[in-house]
Amino acid sequence: MKLKWIVIILYGIFWTGLAVSPLCAEGRGILSQFSAYDGKSFTGFRDPEYLSYDLALRDYLVKRINRRFGITLDPKTYSGFDLLEIESLFRCKKSGEPFDLFLKMFPISP
């Protein structure tokens, strides 16, 4: 009787693992780009490591905004922090509001 329950529990764990593994692997490549910067502190905005981190963040956010909202943005136009704020505003906007209304609030940097 105990063996039956052990087999049932192991069977359930196996199928749960199969169901969850594709969800965990969805953004694996992009997250590995950011794991290189975990726990690092930068000396300033001119630090080469900060610049590479900011570029990776910009590319990731531009792709995510395009995928979720269908808006194509240039990663060189906005900083990484501006793109984070733009994405949060897009999430909170009403369905009838245009996206351009929110993009006008951010200065375009060359």
NORRAKA-V135649 format. One record per helix or strand of 2 or more residues. SS is the DSSP state (alpha for helix, beta for strand). FROM is the first residue (numbers start at 1). TO is the last residue. If there is no record, write none. Layout:
BEGIN
<<SS FROM TO> <SS FROM TO>>
END
This chain:
BEGIN
<<alpha 2 24> <alpha 28 35> <alpha 48 69> <alpha 80 92> <alpha 99 103>>
END
